[in-house]
Amino acid sequence: MRTFIYSIAFFCIFISMSCKKQRPQKEVPIFQKTENPNQQNYRLRKYAHVKKLYSRLAEPITKLCIEHRVPPGAVLSILSLESGWGSGYVGQITGNFLSLNAVGNDPELPALYLPSQNEKPTRVLFDSNEISKIATEKLTWKLRPASLKKDYRPAPYTGTSTNLAYFRKHPKQLTQANLKNAEDFVKRFISSKSKIAAYREARAFLDAAIAKKGIVILFDQDLNKKFINTIGGRPNSYNFRETWPKKVISILEGVGAVSLSEKLYNNTSFEVAWSL
């Protein structure tokens, strides 16, 4: 009898230990909670220079684009690429972040003799105050060809080689120039009267989409991508390189430019919209 009781006790202990071994481990979440959940969805929002550019231009350009019936997310993404997030020297001098060519009597940036720092050869210097602080032997000077880009600086500097750092000293005027640049793009270039077939085609399909579904269609992700692919990536377009639309769309998705512009259109503040 005693042997039978010991056998039962041993069997119970064995079953108990087996159950403990098979008990599932507590699940560990894959992602840790962050201050800004969109850093996981919109990979470019974590960069300070991206937020700086969009905090200044996203809201007014959204308003401008809706007024002229052009998708703001696409325009913001094109602007980001063409200006190097506002770091390109031509854009900094002229305010021409969309890299639009001068047309007719538009003033254009002339050829410039400018240096770059030997340790940073790709960064062109144009601010005389900055240049004066760098030792001569650390600079390499080069004649930069005429850019053919419209110069948005005010008279008497526009179209000249003087006061190249005007917008650096006048940030409010830079924003005004960027908006005039964007207005030229959405009004003069994306037009049914444009000499470029790609622009006329873009204007036609946008008008048709808006007539069918209303202005809110400009916040459709697929429409933004179609617009980008319509005006670029082929001969006689905004940019003939096949990789150009892919780069713009990568920015569009990485910033979440369509979602951002839609929230701004619906009167959400930039800071809130950026974090949503």
N, C-alpha and C positions, 0 to 999 in steps of 0.2 A: 504493500500500500504506500509506504513512504517513498519507494522507488517511483511509483506512478505519479505521486504529487510532484516530486523533483522534475520528472520529465515534462509535466504540464508547465511548470514554472519556467524551465529552460526554453520551452517552445514559445511562450509569451514574450520572453526577453528577446528572442531571435526576431520575432515578428515586429516588435517595437523598434529594434535597431534597423531593420530593413526599411521600415516606413520613413525613418529619419533620413536615410541615405537617398530615398527617392523624392523627398520633398523639394519642389522646385525653388530655385534661388529667386530672390526679389529682383524684379526687372530694373535695369538702370536706364534712364532716359538717354536717347542718342544725342540730343542737343541740350546744351545748357541754356537757361533763360538769359537773355541779354537785355540791355536797356532799349535797344532798337531792334525789334524782331525782323525788320525789313533788311537788315544787313545780311540775312540768309537768303532773301529773295532778290534783292537788288544789290548786287555785289559792288557797284561803284559808289553807293551812297556813303560808304565808310571813309572816303577820301575827303580831306578838308578842302582841297582846291575845287572839287566837284560841287560841294555844297556852297562854297563861296560864289561860284559862277551862277548857280541856279537860284540862290537866294536873292541875287541882284536882278536877274533877267526873267526867271520863269513866269512870274505873275504878269508883268506888263506885256511880254511876248505872247502869252496865252490870250490875253485880251485883244491884242492886235490881230492875231491869227484868226480868232473867231469872227472878228469884224470883217475880215477879208476872205473868210471861208476856206482856210487852209489849215491842215492838222498841226496844232502847236507842238505835240510831242515830237513829230518828225523834224520840224524846224529847229527846235531846241537841240536835237541830236545832231543835225547837220552842222549847226553853229558850233557845237562842242568839238566835233572832229576838225572842221576847217580852221578853227582858231587855236587848236591844240590846247583846249580848255582855257583860252585867253592868254596863252603864253607866247604865241607867234609874234615875231617882231613887227611884221607888216600890220597885223591886226591891232597890236598895241599902239602903233603910230597913227593909223588911219581910223580906227574904230570899226573897220570893215571885217567883222568876225565871220561873216558868211562868204568872204573871199569873192565878192562880186566884181566883175570887170567893169571898168568905166565905160559908159555908153555916151555917144555924141559929145557934148561939151562938158561932160563930167570931169572934174579935176582928178588926176591920177597921181599916185606916188611916183616921183622920178627915180632915176638911178641914184644910189647913195654909196658913199665911201665910208664904211663902218667897220669897226673891229670886233673880234671875238677874243675871249680870254683863252690863252694857250691850253689851260687845263680843262676848259669847257668849250671846245671848238664849235659845237653846234649851236651855242647860244650867242646870238648876235646882240651886241650892245649898241644902244642908240641914245641913252641919256648921258649928256655931257658931264653932269655932276658925278655919275657913277664911273664913267670912263676916267675922269681926272684923278680918281682915288686909286687907280691901278697902275703899277709901274709899267713904263713904256715897253720894257723887254718882255713883259708878260702878255703883250697884246699882239695880235696879228690882224693887220688891216687888209680889207679887200673891197673891191668895187662891186656892189650888189646891183644887178641889172634892174631896170625899171620894172615894177611889178605889174603894171597895167591895171591895178586895182583902184577903185574909186576911193578918194581921200575925203573923209568926213570931218576933218579938222575945220574950224572956222577960218574965215579970212582974217589976216593976210597970210596965214600959214598953209592953208589947203593947197595941195599941188606943188609945194616947195620943199626944200631940204632944211628949212629953218624950224626951230622949236619942235623937234621931233618928239620930245617928251611931254607935249602939251597935255595929253589925256592922263598921263601919270600924275600930273599936278592938279588936274581938274576931273576927279572921278565922277561927279554928277554929269558933266558934259560927255564923259565916255559912255554912260548909260544912255543918254539922249542920242548919241551917235550910233550906238548899237541898235537902238529901236528904229532910227531912220534907215539904217542898213536893212533891218528885217522888213520894214515897210516897203522898201524898194523891191525886195525879193517877192513878197506875197502879192504886191500890187502891180509892179511893172514886169517882173519876169514870169510869174505864174499867171499868164494872161491868155485869153483867147486871141489876142492880137499879136502875141509873141512871134518872132521870126523863127523860133526854134520849135520844131514839131513836138518834141517831148514835153515842153511846157504847155503847149496848146492841148495836147492829149491829157495831161494831168488836170488842167482846168476843166476840161469837158467831163471827165469821169467824176471829179469832185462835185461839180454842179449837179450831175445826174444822181449821185448818191444822196446829196442834201435834199434834192427835190423829192426823193422817194422816202427818206427816213428822218429828215430834219437835221438840224445843226449838231445834234448829239452824236451823229455818225462820225464826226471828226475826232471823237474819243474812242473809236474802235481800233483795236490793235492791228487787225488785218488791213484796214484801210490805210493806216499810217505806213505799214510796210509796203503796200502796193504803191503809194505815192512815192516813196523813196526809190523803189525799183523802176518806176515810170520815168523819173527825171534823171536817173543816173545809171551807170553801168553799161553804157552803150555809146557808139559814136554820136557826135552832135548832141550831147546832153550836158547836164550840169557837170558831171565828171565821167569821162569815158571808161575809166578803169573798172573791170568786172568786180574787183574786190571792194570798190567804194560802197555799194549798197550794203554789203555784208558788214563792213565796219560801222556804218551808221546804225544799222539795225542792232548790232551788238551793244552800242551805246544806248539806244532806245530801250532795250531790254534790261541792260545793266543798271540804268538809272531809274527805270520805271517811269519814263517820261510821260507816257500816255496817262497812267493812273494819276501822276502828280498834277498834270495840267487839268485833268477832269475835276480833281478836288479843288484846285485853285479857282476854276470856273464856277464852282458851286460855293464860293466864298469861304472856303476853309483857309485859315492862315497858313503861310508857308511852313512855319515850324511844325505845326500839327500835321499838315499834309506830308511833309518829309518823313515824319516818324510813323505814319500809318502804313 
